[in-house]
Amino acid sequence: MSKICQITGKKAMVGNNVSHSNHRTKRKFNVNLFRKKFYWVEEDCWISLNISAAGLRTINKVGLDAAIKKAAEKGYLNA
């Protein structure tokens, strides 16, 4: 399971840990990802997505069908 949101395309970013002495070491900022099942009314089936919290808010705002179509045209869906 790769750490990429299937709706928004968000993935891990790289940054620095900065200590009190301003010494910098590399670190990774992971995405708030979880696996969630949705009932897709238009296709009459259940689908399971790796989705971020921002992706869930997008689905709540525009609807599942519109979010999936937009993600598919941008190439975020791998199914």
C-alpha positions as CSV (number, residue, x, y, z in Angstrom):
1,M,0.0,0.0,0.0
2,S,1.7,3.2,-1.1
3,K,1.2,6.3,1.0
4,I,-0.7,8.3,-1.7
5,C,-4.3,9.6,-1.5
6,Q,-6.4,8.2,-4.4
7,I,-8.7,11.3,-4.5
8,T,-6.3,14.2,-4.0
9,G,-3.0,12.7,-5.0
10,K,-1.3,13.9,-1.8
11,K,1.9,12.1,-0.8
12,A,4.6,12.3,1.7
13,M,6.8,15.4,1.8
14,V,10.4,15.8,2.9
15,G,11.6,18.4,5.3
16,N,13.9,19.0,8.2
17,N,13.9,18.3,11.9
18,V,15.4,21.4,13.5
19,S,17.0,21.1,16.9
20,H,17.4,23.8,19.5
21,S,21.0,24.3,18.2
22,N,19.6,24.7,14.7
23,H,21.1,21.4,13.5
24,R,19.0,20.0,10.7
25,T,18.3,16.4,9.8
26,K,16.0,15.0,7.2
27,R,12.5,13.8,8.0
28,K,9.3,12.8,6.3
29,F,5.9,14.4,6.6
30,N,3.4,11.6,6.0
31,V,-0.1,12.0,4.8
32,N,-3.1,11.4,7.1
33,L,-4.2,8.3,5.2
34,F,-6.7,5.6,6.0
35,R,-8.6,2.9,4.2
36,K,-12.3,3.5,3.8
37,K,-15.2,1.7,2.0
38,F,-17.8,3.7,0.1
39,Y,-21.0,2.7,-1.6
40,W,-20.9,4.0,-5.2
41,V,-24.6,4.5,-6.1
42,E,-24.1,5.2,-9.8
43,E,-22.2,1.9,-10.3
44,D,-24.2,0.0,-7.6
45,C,-21.1,-1.4,-5.9
46,W,-18.8,-1.0,-2.9
47,I,-15.3,0.4,-3.4
48,S,-12.4,0.7,-1.1
49,L,-10.1,3.7,-1.2
50,N,-6.8,4.8,0.4
51,I,-7.9,8.3,1.2
52,S,-6.6,11.3,3.2
53,A,-8.6,13.5,5.5
54,A,-8.6,16.2,2.8
55,G,-9.9,13.6,0.3
56,L,-12.8,12.7,2.6
57,R,-13.7,16.3,2.9
58,T,-13.6,16.6,-0.9
59,I,-16.0,13.6,-1.2
60,N,-18.3,15.2,1.3
61,K,-18.3,18.5,-0.6
62,V,-18.7,17.4,-4.3
63,G,-19.9,13.8,-3.9
64,L,-18.3,10.4,-4.5
65,D,-19.0,10.2,-8.3
66,A,-17.7,13.6,-9.1
67,A,-14.6,13.1,-6.9
68,I,-13.8,9.7,-8.5
69,K,-14.2,11.1,-12.0
70,K,-11.9,14.0,-11.3
71,A,-9.3,11.8,-9.7
72,A,-9.4,9.4,-12.6
73,E,-8.8,12.1,-15.2
74,K,-5.9,13.4,-13.1
75,G,-4.5,9.9,-12.9
76,Y,-4.6,9.5,-9.1
77,L,-6.7,6.3,-9.2
78,N,-4.8,3.1,-9.8
79,A,-7.8,0.9,-10.4
